[in-house]
Amino acid sequence: MPLYPEIEPYDHGMLDVGDGNRVYWETSGNPRGKPAVVLHGGPGSGSTPYFRRLFDPAAYRIVLLDQRGCGRSTPGASAYDTDMSVNTTAHLIADLELLRQHLGIERWLVWGGSWGSVLGLRYAQTCPGVVTELVLTCVATGSNAEVALLTRGLGKIFPEAFARFLAELPEDERGGNLAAAYNRLLEAPDQAVREKAARAWTDWETATIPAPPRSVQRFEDTEFRLGFARTVTHYWGNDHFLGEGEDAGVVLRDAHLLKDIPGTLVQGSLDLGNLLGTVWRLHHAWPGSELTVVDEAGHDAGAPGVAEALVAATDKYAQR
């Protein structure tokens, strides 16, 4: 199924969520349609107009937001004086509840990609009564094992890029939590240190894309790069603020809490997160889920086959 045509929001605003933060939100599609909220990845990527095209605009009231610190939300994480202590998973879940109530929505479908799938899963486990369905892609659960894979583990697959990645850290920081070590650089008072660390972090993320073209245009924007790298390492270096305590992580541990929520998981076969079998384990621990694996697609919600599967999922749930 092809993507739906491009549309523009019919409403938007800035929601005061406390702690000095204002979160950007927008609504598009049918004001009387089935509510659906989109949770972008990163953490820190921000939302894009592409997400609107995954929903039938005649059937859905499509809600997009930029999570704390990124996109059009203020203050941005790229600013050194932005307080990151009030940017945690619990804060983002509370923001979603404030936004849902602000928009007068009782229940909504939750769509999430990459980090957005982690946030969507934990939101549904925390507030199951307000989630009608979950549609997730580039699936992750925020476990320490996933962070270890994406930082240190992939070094065996991309050794040259990994050597450059390690070289930016002090020698005594190279043996521990690499995300936390990079976050310390990204919190440094010296702007030049922060910019160099952000460049090294995004170069590593780009190098681990499993198929060409290995480029990410948004990483060429200095301000975006700083805010993105700071936010990702803030979450990855702190167990995603999930209270990690088990090998599989709390999201996978609590998958049984999703038993009354239907869900669709769409995963590229070349998504390197699959090396841990996380999406397969989640699917088998969640009785109401369906798993679609798309051949020759990586960690990309816009990849051919992935986008079509996501549209098929939202079309299916439009009538529920």
C-alpha positions as CSV (number, residue, x, y, z in Angstrom):
1,M,0.0,0.0,0.0
2,P,1.5,3.4,-1.0
3,L,1.9,6.3,1.4
4,Y,-0.9,8.7,1.7
5,P,-0.5,12.2,0.1
6,E,1.3,15.0,1.9
7,I,-1.0,17.0,4.2
8,E,-0.5,20.1,6.4
9,P,-1.6,20.4,10.1
10,Y,-4.9,22.0,10.8
11,D,-3.8,23.0,14.3
12,H,-0.6,23.2,16.3
13,G,0.8,24.7,19.5
14,M,3.3,24.8,22.3
15,L,2.3,22.9,25.5
16,D,3.8,24.0,28.8
17,V,4.8,20.7,30.5
18,G,6.7,22.2,33.4
19,D,10.3,22.4,34.3
20,G,10.7,25.3,31.9
21,N,9.9,23.1,28.9
22,R,7.4,23.8,26.2
23,V,6.6,20.9,23.8
24,Y,5.6,21.4,20.2
25,W,2.5,19.5,19.0
26,E,0.4,19.4,15.8
27,T,-2.7,17.7,14.6
28,S,-3.6,16.8,11.0
29,G,-6.1,14.6,9.1
30,N,-9.7,14.3,10.3
31,P,-10.5,16.3,13.5
32,R,-13.2,13.7,14.2
33,G,-11.1,10.7,13.3
34,K,-9.5,8.0,15.3
35,P,-6.7,9.6,17.4
36,A,-3.2,8.4,16.8
37,V,0.0,9.8,18.3
38,V,3.4,9.5,16.7
39,L,6.5,9.0,18.9
40,H,9.7,9.8,17.0
41,G,13.1,8.2,17.5
42,G,16.5,9.3,18.6
43,P,16.0,10.0,21.4
44,G,16.2,13.6,20.1
45,S,15.4,13.3,16.4
46,G,12.2,15.3,16.3
47,S,9.1,14.6,14.2
48,T,8.9,15.0,10.4
49,P,6.0,15.5,7.9
50,Y,6.7,12.0,6.6
51,F,4.9,10.5,9.6
52,R,1.6,12.0,8.6
53,R,1.7,10.0,5.4
54,L,1.5,6.7,7.2
55,F,-2.2,7.3,8.2
56,D,-5.4,7.7,6.2
57,P,-6.1,11.4,6.7
58,A,-9.9,10.8,6.3
59,A,-9.8,8.2,9.1
60,Y,-7.3,9.5,11.6
61,R,-6.7,12.5,13.8
62,I,-2.9,12.4,13.6
63,V,-1.0,13.9,16.5
64,L,2.7,14.6,16.1
65,L,5.0,16.1,18.8
66,D,8.6,16.9,19.3
67,Q,9.8,15.4,22.6
68,R,11.5,17.5,25.2
69,G,14.7,19.2,24.0
70,C,14.4,18.5,20.3
71,G,12.7,19.8,17.1
72,R,10.6,22.8,17.8
73,S,10.2,22.2,21.5
74,T,12.1,24.5,23.8
75,P,14.6,24.8,25.3
76,G,16.7,22.7,22.8
77,A,19.2,20.2,24.1
78,S,21.9,21.7,21.9
79,A,22.1,24.7,24.3
80,Y,24.6,24.1,27.0
81,D,22.4,25.6,29.8
82,T,19.5,23.3,29.0
83,D,18.7,21.2,32.1
84,M,18.8,17.5,31.0
85,S,17.9,16.2,34.5
86,V,14.3,16.9,33.6
87,N,14.4,15.0,30.4
88,T,13.8,11.4,31.3
89,T,11.4,8.6,30.2
90,A,9.1,9.4,33.1
91,H,9.0,13.1,32.1
92,L,8.1,12.1,28.5
93,I,5.3,9.8,29.6
94,A,3.9,12.6,31.8
95,D,4.1,14.9,28.8
96,L,2.1,12.5,26.6
97,E,-0.6,12.4,29.3
98,L,-0.7,16.2,29.5
99,L,-1.0,16.4,25.7
100,R,-3.7,13.8,25.5
101,Q,-5.7,15.6,28.1
102,H,-5.0,19.0,26.5
103,L,-6.4,17.7,23.2
104,G,-9.4,16.1,24.8
105,I,-8.5,12.6,23.7
106,E,-9.7,9.7,25.7
107,R,-7.7,6.9,24.0
108,W,-5.3,6.8,21.1
109,L,-3.3,4.5,18.9
110,V,0.4,4.9,19.6
111,W,2.9,4.7,16.7
112,G,6.6,4.5,17.5
113,G,9.9,4.1,15.7
114,S,13.3,3.1,17.2
115,W,13.5,5.0,20.5
116,G,9.8,5.9,19.9
117,S,9.1,2.2,20.1
118,V,10.8,2.0,23.5
119,L,8.8,5.0,24.7
120,G,5.6,3.7,23.2
121,L,6.0,0.3,24.9
122,R,6.7,1.8,28.3
123,Y,3.9,4.3,27.9
124,A,1.4,1.4,27.1
125,Q,2.8,-0.6,30.1
126,T,2.4,2.4,32.4
127,C,-1.0,3.7,31.0
128,P,-2.6,0.7,29.3
129,G,-6.1,2.1,29.6
130,V,-5.4,5.0,27.1
131,V,-3.7,3.0,24.4
132,T,-6.0,1.3,21.8
133,E,-3.2,-0.2,19.6
134,L,0.5,-0.1,19.1
135,V,2.3,0.2,15.7
136,L,6.0,-0.1,16.1
137,T,9.0,-0.2,13.7
138,C,12.8,-0.3,14.0
139,V,11.9,-2.0,17.3
140,A,14.0,-1.6,20.5
141,T,13.2,-2.0,24.1
142,G,15.9,0.2,25.7
143,S,17.8,-2.6,27.5
144,N,21.5,-2.3,28.4
145,A,22.3,-5.2,26.1
146,E,21.0,-3.1,23.2
147,V,23.1,-0.2,24.1
148,A,26.2,-2.4,24.5
149,L,25.6,-3.9,21.1
150,L,25.1,-0.5,19.3
151,T,28.2,1.0,20.9
152,R,30.8,-1.7,21.7
153,G,29.4,-4.9,20.1
154,L,29.2,-3.5,16.5
155,G,32.9,-2.7,16.8
156,K,33.6,-6.2,15.7
157,I,31.6,-5.7,12.5
158,F,32.9,-2.1,11.8
159,P,36.4,-2.2,13.3
160,E,37.9,0.8,11.4
161,A,35.0,3.1,12.4
162,F,35.1,1.7,15.9
163,A,38.8,2.6,16.3
164,R,38.0,6.2,15.3
165,F,35.0,6.2,17.7
166,L,37.1,5.0,20.7
167,A,40.0,7.4,19.8
168,E,37.9,10.4,20.8
169,L,37.6,9.2,24.4
170,P,40.3,9.4,27.1
171,E,42.1,6.1,27.4
172,D,40.6,5.4,30.9
173,E,37.1,5.9,29.5
174,R,37.3,3.3,26.7
175,G,36.6,0.2,28.8
176,G,33.3,1.1,30.4
177,N,29.9,2.5,29.3
178,L,30.8,4.3,26.0
179,A,27.5,6.2,25.8
180,A,28.1,7.6,29.3
181,A,31.7,8.5,28.5
182,Y,30.6,10.4,25.4
183,N,27.8,12.1,27.4
184,R,30.5,13.5,29.8
185,L,32.2,15.1,26.8
186,L,28.9,16.4,25.5
187,E,28.3,18.0,28.9
188,A,31.7,19.7,28.9
189,P,31.7,23.5,29.3
190,D,34.0,23.9,26.3
191,Q,32.0,24.3,23.1
192,A,34.8,22.8,20.9
193,V,34.9,19.7,23.0
194,R,31.1,19.2,22.7
195,E,31.1,19.8,19.0
196,K,34.0,17.3,18.4
197,A,32.2,14.7,20.5
198,A,29.0,15.2,18.7
199,R,30.7,14.8,15.3
200,A,32.4,11.6,16.5
201,W,29.2,10.1,17.8
202,T,27.1,10.8,14.7
203,D,30.0,9.5,12.5
204,W,29.8,6.2,14.4
205,E,26.0,6.0,14.0
206,T,26.4,6.7,10.3
207,A,29.2,4.1,9.9
208,T,26.9,1.4,11.3
209,I,24.3,1.7,8.6
210,P,24.4,-1.7,7.1
211,A,23.8,-0.7,3.4
212,P,24.7,2.3,1.2
213,P,24.2,5.2,1.0
214,R,25.8,5.6,4.4
215,S,24.9,9.2,4.9
216,V,22.5,11.1,7.2
217,Q,21.9,14.6,6.0
218,R,20.6,16.0,9.3
219,F,23.9,15.1,10.9
220,E,25.5,17.8,8.8
221,D,23.6,20.5,10.9
222,T,25.8,21.5,13.8
223,E,22.9,22.4,16.1
224,F,21.0,19.3,15.4
225,R,24.1,17.1,15.8
226,L,24.8,18.6,19.2
227,G,21.3,18.2,20.5
228,F,20.9,14.7,19.1
229,A,24.2,13.3,20.4
230,R,23.7,14.9,23.8
231,T,20.1,13.5,24.1
232,V,21.0,10.0,22.9
233,T,24.0,9.6,25.2
234,H,22.0,11.1,28.1
235,Y,19.4,8.3,27.7
236,W,21.8,5.5,26.6
237,G,24.2,6.3,29.4
238,N,21.5,6.2,32.0
239,D,19.6,2.9,31.3
240,H,17.1,4.9,29.3
241,F,15.8,5.9,32.8
242,L,13.9,2.6,32.9
243,G,15.3,1.3,36.2
244,E,17.4,-1.4,34.4
245,G,17.9,-4.4,36.6
246,E,17.6,-7.5,34.5
247,D,19.5,-8.8,31.5
248,A,16.5,-8.4,29.2
249,G,15.5,-5.0,30.5
250,V,12.2,-3.9,32.1
251,V,10.2,-3.4,28.9
252,L,10.7,-6.9,27.8
253,R,10.2,-8.2,31.3
254,D,6.8,-6.4,31.5
255,A,5.6,-7.4,28.0
256,H,2.8,-9.4,29.7
257,L,1.2,-6.0,30.6
258,L,0.4,-5.5,26.9
259,K,-1.8,-8.6,26.7
260,D,-5.0,-6.6,26.1
261,I,-3.5,-4.2,23.5
262,P,-3.2,-5.3,19.9
263,G,0.0,-4.4,18.2
264,T,1.9,-4.7,14.9
265,L,5.8,-4.9,14.8
266,V,7.4,-4.1,11.5
267,Q,11.1,-4.9,11.3
268,G,13.8,-4.8,8.6
269,S,15.8,-8.0,8.3
270,L,19.0,-5.9,8.1
271,D,18.3,-3.9,11.3
272,L,21.4,-4.7,13.3
273,G,19.4,-4.6,16.5
274,N,18.0,-8.0,15.4
275,L,21.3,-9.5,16.4
276,L,20.0,-9.8,19.9
277,G,16.7,-11.3,18.8
278,T,14.8,-8.6,20.8
279,V,11.9,-8.1,18.4
280,W,11.3,-11.9,18.2
281,R,11.4,-12.2,22.0
282,L,9.0,-9.2,22.4
283,H,6.6,-10.7,19.8
284,H,6.5,-14.1,21.6
285,A,6.1,-12.5,25.0
286,W,3.2,-10.3,23.8
287,P,0.1,-12.4,22.9
288,G,-1.7,-9.6,21.0
289,S,1.2,-8.8,18.6
290,E,1.9,-9.5,15.0
291,L,5.4,-9.4,13.5
292,T,6.3,-8.6,9.9
293,V,9.9,-8.9,8.8
294,V,10.8,-7.0,5.7
295,D,13.7,-8.4,3.7
296,E,16.7,-6.2,2.8
297,A,15.5,-3.3,4.9
298,G,17.5,-1.8,7.8
299,H,16.8,0.5,10.6
300,D,14.6,2.8,8.5
301,A,10.9,3.5,8.8
302,G,10.9,4.8,5.3
303,A,12.5,1.8,3.6
304,P,10.6,0.1,0.7
305,G,8.4,-2.6,2.2
306,V,8.6,-1.2,5.7
307,A,6.5,1.9,4.8
308,E,3.9,-0.2,3.0
309,A,3.6,-2.6,6.0
310,L,3.2,0.4,8.4
311,V,0.4,1.8,6.2
312,A,-1.3,-1.6,6.1
313,A,-1.2,-1.7,9.9
314,T,-2.7,1.7,10.4
315,D,-5.4,1.0,7.7
316,K,-6.3,-2.2,9.6
317,Y,-6.6,-0.4,12.9
318,A,-8.6,2.5,11.4
319,Q,-11.8,0.6,11.8
320,R,-11.4,-0.7,15.3
